[in-house]
């Protein structure tokens, strides 16, 4: 699934998206630390060890028959009455994250990496990680300087029933350290460990136009990626707005 840096870049665009009512953007901007944390929080499972269906509300290989954020609300109905504006912004970010992953699964992974046969399964799995790293590095470079400082201000206060404040804070600090001005991305190390590649091997592939063209772009042309990413963003915005329109603060 898209990496935290891609989710943060999407959150950054949502904050200045004129398709979103000004009052809503003002809320998310006032609480942008919480919004950013919500936008990456689902992946805190990587550190906490929680199963995917507990944080993303569907499992790999399982058909998505309902929007995952709706499943989250069914299992945790109190999230429709967030405690504070910060809590509401956090859940809005979480909804956007789940919707990005949903769209990516339905429009990219399923049709292009599972249903199609180009190379063997192991090679397609490798290329799936390559395209995610390509997006990750592009989006990390797009993050604006305020993000690290804002993310650091997010203080979870029992915002989720299925993830502890400690896990959220640990994930916040792990990502914050990477997007800081003097930070260093850990993506190659993390992804490499999943697919049996060293960071140097991944770097060599990514830096080779010939390898990228033959291994990836021939099978997933860049215009296809751009089209799917556009759908992904629109879906995230639409579902986030549904949550914000339907939720009400406790206070």
C-alpha positions as CSV (number, residue, x, y, z in Angstrom):
1,X,0.0,0.0,0.0
2,X,1.1,3.6,-0.4
3,X,3.7,4.7,2.1
4,X,3.4,7.3,4.9
5,X,5.1,9.9,2.7
6,X,2.5,9.4,0.0
7,X,-0.3,9.7,2.6
8,X,1.2,12.8,4.0
9,X,1.5,14.4,0.5
10,X,-2.2,13.6,-0.1
11,X,-3.1,15.2,3.3
12,X,-1.1,18.3,2.3
13,X,-3.1,18.6,-0.9
14,X,-6.4,18.1,1.0
15,X,-5.6,21.0,3.3
16,X,-5.6,23.4,0.3
17,X,-8.2,21.8,-1.9
18,X,-10.8,24.3,-2.9
19,X,-13.3,21.5,-3.5
20,X,-13.4,21.2,0.3
21,X,-15.5,23.9,2.1
22,X,-13.4,26.6,3.6
23,X,-14.8,26.0,7.1
24,X,-13.7,22.4,6.9
25,X,-10.2,23.3,5.6
26,X,-10.0,25.8,8.5
27,X,-10.7,23.0,11.0
28,X,-8.2,20.6,9.5
29,X,-5.6,23.4,9.3
30,X,-6.1,24.4,12.9
31,X,-5.7,20.7,13.9
32,X,-3.3,19.8,11.2
33,X,-0.9,17.9,13.5
34,X,-3.8,15.6,14.4
35,X,-4.9,15.4,10.8
36,X,-1.4,14.4,9.6
37,X,-1.1,11.7,12.3
38,X,-4.5,10.3,11.3
39,X,-3.3,10.2,7.7
40,X,-0.5,7.8,8.7
41,X,-1.9,6.1,11.8
42,X,-3.3,3.0,10.2
43,X,0.2,1.9,9.3
44,X,1.3,2.1,13.0
45,X,0.4,-1.6,12.9
46,X,3.9,-2.1,11.4
47,X,5.3,-1.2,14.7
48,X,2.6,-2.6,17.0
49,X,2.2,-5.9,15.2
50,X,-1.6,-5.6,14.9
51,X,-3.1,-7.6,12.1
52,X,-4.2,-5.6,9.0
53,X,-7.9,-6.2,9.4
54,X,-7.7,-4.7,12.9
55,X,-6.4,-1.3,11.6
56,X,-7.4,-1.3,7.9
57,X,-10.6,-3.2,8.3
58,X,-10.0,-5.7,5.5
59,X,-7.3,-8.3,4.9
60,X,-5.1,-9.0,1.9
61,X,-6.9,-11.5,-0.4
62,X,-10.3,-10.5,1.0
63,X,-12.8,-8.8,-1.3
64,X,-13.7,-5.3,-0.3
65,X,-17.4,-5.1,-0.4
66,X,-17.9,-2.0,1.8
67,X,-15.8,1.0,2.3
68,X,-13.3,0.1,5.0
69,X,-13.9,3.3,7.0
70,X,-17.6,2.4,7.2
71,X,-16.5,-1.0,8.6
72,X,-14.4,0.8,11.1
73,X,-17.4,2.9,12.2
74,X,-19.6,-0.1,12.5
75,X,-17.1,-1.7,14.9
76,X,-16.3,1.6,16.7
77,X,-19.5,3.7,16.5
78,X,-18.1,6.2,19.0
79,X,-15.8,7.6,16.3
80,X,-18.8,9.4,14.8
81,X,-18.9,11.6,17.9
82,X,-15.3,12.6,18.3
83,X,-14.3,14.1,21.6
84,X,-12.6,17.3,20.3
85,X,-11.8,19.1,17.1
86,X,-8.3,17.4,17.2
87,X,-9.9,14.0,17.5
88,X,-12.3,14.8,14.6
89,X,-9.4,15.9,12.4
90,X,-7.5,12.8,13.3
91,X,-10.3,10.5,12.3
92,X,-10.8,12.5,9.1
93,X,-7.2,11.7,8.3
94,X,-7.6,8.1,9.2
95,X,-10.7,7.9,6.9
96,X,-8.7,9.4,4.0
97,X,-5.9,6.9,4.6
98,X,-8.2,3.9,4.5
99,X,-9.9,5.3,1.4
100,X,-6.5,5.8,-0.4
101,X,-5.6,2.2,0.4
102,X,-9.0,1.0,-0.7
103,X,-8.8,2.7,-4.1
104,X,-5.2,1.6,-4.6
105,X,-6.2,-2.0,-3.9
106,X,-9.2,-2.0,-6.2
107,X,-7.7,0.0,-9.1
108,X,-4.1,-0.8,-9.1
109,X,-3.1,-3.9,-7.1
110,X,-6.0,-6.1,-8.1
111,X,-6.3,-5.4,-11.8
112,X,-2.6,-4.8,-12.6
113,X,-0.6,-6.9,-10.2
114,X,-2.9,-9.8,-9.3
115,X,-5.3,-10.4,-12.3
116,X,-2.7,-9.8,-15.0
117,X,0.2,-12.1,-15.7
118,X,3.4,-10.3,-16.6
119,X,6.5,-12.0,-15.1
120,X,5.9,-14.4,-12.3
121,X,4.2,-13.6,-9.1
122,X,7.4,-12.9,-7.2
123,X,8.5,-10.5,-9.9
124,X,5.2,-8.6,-9.8
125,X,5.5,-8.4,-6.0
126,X,8.9,-6.9,-6.5
127,X,7.6,-4.4,-9.0
128,X,4.7,-3.5,-6.7
129,X,7.3,-2.4,-4.1
130,X,9.3,-0.6,-6.8
131,X,6.3,1.5,-7.9
132,X,5.5,2.3,-4.2
133,X,9.1,3.4,-3.6
134,X,9.0,5.5,-6.7
135,X,5.9,7.3,-5.4
136,X,7.4,7.4,-1.9
137,X,10.5,9.3,-3.0
138,X,8.6,11.6,-5.3
139,X,6.2,12.5,-2.5
140,X,8.8,12.9,0.2
141,X,10.4,15.6,-1.9
142,X,7.0,17.3,-2.2
143,X,6.4,17.6,1.5
144,X,6.5,21.2,2.8
145,X,8.7,22.2,5.7
146,X,5.8,22.7,8.2
147,X,4.9,19.0,8.2
148,X,7.5,17.7,10.6
149,X,6.9,20.5,13.1
150,X,3.1,20.0,12.8
151,X,3.1,16.2,13.1
152,X,5.2,16.5,16.2
153,X,2.5,18.5,17.9
154,X,-0.1,15.7,17.7
155,X,-0.8,14.3,21.1
156,X,-3.2,11.3,20.9
157,X,-5.7,11.1,23.8
158,X,-7.5,7.8,23.5
159,X,-8.5,8.6,20.0
160,X,-8.8,4.9,19.0
161,X,-10.2,1.9,20.8
162,X,-8.0,-0.5,18.7
163,X,-4.6,1.2,18.9
164,X,-2.9,2.6,22.0
165,X,-1.7,6.2,22.4
166,X,1.9,4.8,22.9
167,X,1.8,3.0,19.5
168,X,0.5,6.1,17.8
169,X,3.1,8.3,19.4
170,X,5.9,5.9,18.5
171,X,4.8,5.9,14.9
172,X,4.4,9.7,14.9
173,X,8.0,10.0,16.1
174,X,9.4,7.4,13.7
175,X,7.9,9.2,10.7
176,X,8.6,12.7,12.0
177,X,12.3,11.9,12.3
178,X,12.4,10.9,8.7
179,X,10.6,14.0,7.3
180,X,12.6,16.4,9.5
181,X,15.1,18.7,7.7
182,X,18.0,16.5,8.7
183,X,16.0,13.2,8.5
184,X,16.7,10.2,6.4
185,X,14.1,8.0,4.8
186,X,14.0,4.3,6.0
187,X,11.9,3.1,3.1
188,X,14.5,1.2,1.2
189,X,15.6,-0.6,4.4
190,X,12.0,-1.4,5.4
191,X,10.9,-2.5,1.9
192,X,14.1,-4.3,1.2
193,X,13.6,-6.5,4.2
194,X,10.2,-7.5,3.0
195,X,11.3,-8.6,-0.5
196,X,14.8,-9.9,0.2
197,X,16.7,-7.0,-1.4
198,X,19.3,-4.7,0.0
199,X,18.9,-0.9,0.0
200,X,21.8,-0.8,-2.5
201,X,20.0,-3.3,-4.9
202,X,16.8,-1.3,-4.7
203,X,18.7,2.0,-5.3
204,X,20.5,0.5,-8.3
205,X,17.2,-0.6,-9.9
206,X,15.4,2.7,-9.2
207,X,18.3,4.7,-10.6
208,X,18.4,2.7,-13.9
209,X,16.0,4.1,-16.5
210,X,16.5,0.9,-18.6
211,X,15.6,-1.4,-15.6
212,X,12.6,0.8,-14.7
213,X,11.3,0.8,-18.2
214,X,11.7,-2.9,-18.8
215,X,10.6,-4.1,-15.4
216,X,7.9,-1.6,-14.5
217,X,6.8,1.1,-17.0
218,X,6.4,-1.3,-19.9
219,X,3.7,-3.1,-17.8
220,X,2.3,-0.1,-15.8
221,X,2.7,2.9,-18.0
222,X,3.1,6.2,-16.2
223,X,-0.2,7.6,-17.6
224,X,-2.0,4.6,-16.0
225,X,-0.3,5.4,-12.7
226,X,-1.3,9.0,-12.9
227,X,-5.0,8.1,-13.7
228,X,-5.1,5.7,-10.8
229,X,-3.6,8.2,-8.4
230,X,-6.1,10.8,-9.5
231,X,-9.0,8.4,-8.7
232,X,-7.3,7.5,-5.4
233,X,-7.2,11.2,-4.3
234,X,-10.8,11.9,-5.4
235,X,-12.0,8.9,-3.5
236,X,-10.1,9.9,-0.4
237,X,-11.5,13.4,-0.5
238,X,-15.0,12.2,-1.1
239,X,-15.0,9.6,1.7
240,X,-13.3,12.0,4.1
241,X,-16.1,14.6,3.5
242,X,-18.7,12.0,4.1
243,X,-17.2,11.3,7.5
244,X,-16.9,15.0,8.3
245,X,-20.5,15.7,7.2
246,X,-21.9,12.9,9.2
247,X,-19.9,13.1,12.4
248,X,-20.6,15.5,15.3
249,X,-18.4,16.5,18.2
250,X,-19.3,15.4,21.7
251,X,-18.8,18.9,23.0
